[in-house]
Amino acid sequence: MIKIKTHTRRAVAYIAGQIISQSGATSIYDYLEGRYFSIGGDVSSINISVYDYEMRCHISGSGDGANYSLYHFGNRKHISISFSEANFTGYDYDSSKHFSGNVNSNSIAIYDHDESKYFNYSV
């Protein structure tokens, strides 16, 4: 069974955190891993272009402020993500799995439906 990759979940958390909090962070803290990961780039209401330094790849795409279609160049697959205020839902085409989450200030929680648990991050 294919699961959502840790680095994919981390990239989604970073992008969601930037769209909601607009902190301009250049890293994300992964509580499961217990450390910071460098990731950064441009995240606006219509364009996303970030670079994951750990995975050495870009994640980019566009949207309308609520719905985004992204491409993860490391996984060579798309990711869709939709926002409703501080909540988001999405689909990872690499694992064929759904995810959802929320952003509260600089904290991001992603619920992995496949693993039936939350993963926590901060930007």
C-alpha positions as MATLAB code, in Angstrom:
seq = 'MIKIKTHTRRAVAYIAGQIISQSGATSIYDYLEGRYFSIGGDVSSINISVYDYEMRCHISGSGDGANYSLYHFGNRKHISISFSEANFTGYDYDSSKHFSGNVNSNSIAIYDHDESKYFNYSV';
ca = [
       0.000    0.000    0.000;
       1.371    3.386   -0.992;
       1.253    6.110    1.679;
       1.679    9.856    1.413;
       5.401   10.472    1.585;
       6.724   12.388    4.574;
       8.383   15.004    2.358;
       5.150   15.499    0.378;
       3.125   16.043    3.545;
       5.782   18.494    4.783;
       5.675   20.476    1.505;
       1.863   20.627    1.628;
       2.054   21.845    5.236;
       4.546   24.551    4.274;
       2.415   25.766    1.357;
      -0.783   25.717    3.431;
       0.974   27.594    6.223;
       2.211   30.248    3.801;
      -1.153   30.706    2.101;
      -2.978   31.143    5.421;
      -0.392   32.805    7.690;
       1.730   34.573    5.033;
       4.682   34.392    7.435;
       7.364   34.352    4.747;
       9.118   31.483    6.564;
      12.079   29.782    4.883;
      11.773   26.546    6.827;
       9.228   24.259    8.409;
       9.472   22.391   11.680;
       8.349   18.773   11.465;
       7.344   17.527   14.934;
       7.530   13.878   13.870;
      11.137   14.296   12.691;
      11.964   16.750   15.477;
      13.802   19.217   13.261;
      13.586   22.064   10.756;
      13.630   21.552    6.997;
      14.623   24.306    4.568;
      11.933   25.102    2.061;
      11.078   28.432    0.550;
       9.980   30.422   -2.427;
       7.033   32.430   -3.610;
       3.522   31.690   -2.424;
       0.773   34.053   -3.548;
      -2.962   33.772   -4.057;
      -2.470   32.745   -7.712;
       1.067   31.320   -8.050;
       3.129   28.905   -5.984;
       6.785   28.162   -6.633;
       8.774   26.701   -3.744;
      11.971   24.685   -3.488;
      12.437   21.813   -1.044;
      16.162   21.837   -0.215;
      16.032   18.434    1.501;
      14.517   16.734   -1.559;
      16.266   19.070   -4.037;
      13.139   19.712   -6.060;
      10.522   22.320   -6.900;
       6.831   22.240   -6.138;
       4.910   24.722   -8.235;
       1.542   25.506   -9.697;
      -1.267   27.993   -9.758;
      -4.697   28.619   -8.382;
      -7.478   31.092   -7.830;
      -7.002   31.828   -4.134;
      -9.066   28.831   -3.029;
      -8.162   25.923   -5.320;
      -4.652   25.040   -6.460;
      -3.147   22.512   -8.836;
       0.493   21.837   -7.998;
       3.198   19.665   -9.479;
       5.800   17.998   -7.253;
       8.872   17.664   -9.467;
      10.529   15.180   -7.098;
       7.583   12.784   -7.136;
       6.686   13.683  -10.733;
       3.022   13.835   -9.738;
       0.318   16.427   -9.141;
      -1.149   17.562   -5.852;
      -4.487   19.357   -5.592;
      -5.327   21.487   -2.587;
      -8.392   23.598   -1.722;
      -8.801   26.147    1.052;
     -11.807   27.291    3.037;
     -10.648   29.937    5.503;
      -8.038   28.213    7.724;
      -8.974   24.683    6.628;
      -7.748   22.774    3.604;
      -8.348   19.504    1.805;
      -6.439   17.878   -0.982;
      -5.381   14.893   -2.996;
      -1.905   13.506   -3.567;
      -1.706   11.838   -6.990;
       1.566   10.127   -6.077;
      -0.042    8.004   -3.341;
      -3.647    8.343   -4.582;
      -4.596    9.502   -1.063;
      -6.718   12.318    0.358;
      -5.575   14.623    3.149;
      -7.072   17.499    5.107;
      -5.858   19.962    7.669;
      -5.961   23.352    9.255;
      -3.697   26.276    9.980;
      -3.774   28.108   13.306;
      -1.354   31.049   13.294;
       2.001   29.406   12.444;
       0.908   25.863   13.339;
      -0.262   23.398   10.716;
      -1.969   20.064   11.328;
      -2.502   17.593    8.492;
      -4.824   14.648    8.896;
      -3.680   11.676    6.867;
      -6.867    9.713    6.135;
      -4.886    6.593    5.242;
      -2.994    6.512    8.542;
      -5.947    7.944   10.548;
      -3.763   10.411   12.419;
      -2.565   14.016   12.518;
       0.903   15.245   11.632;
       1.990   18.596   13.071;
       4.248   21.316   11.714;
       5.087   24.960   12.302;
       6.410   27.729   10.070;
];
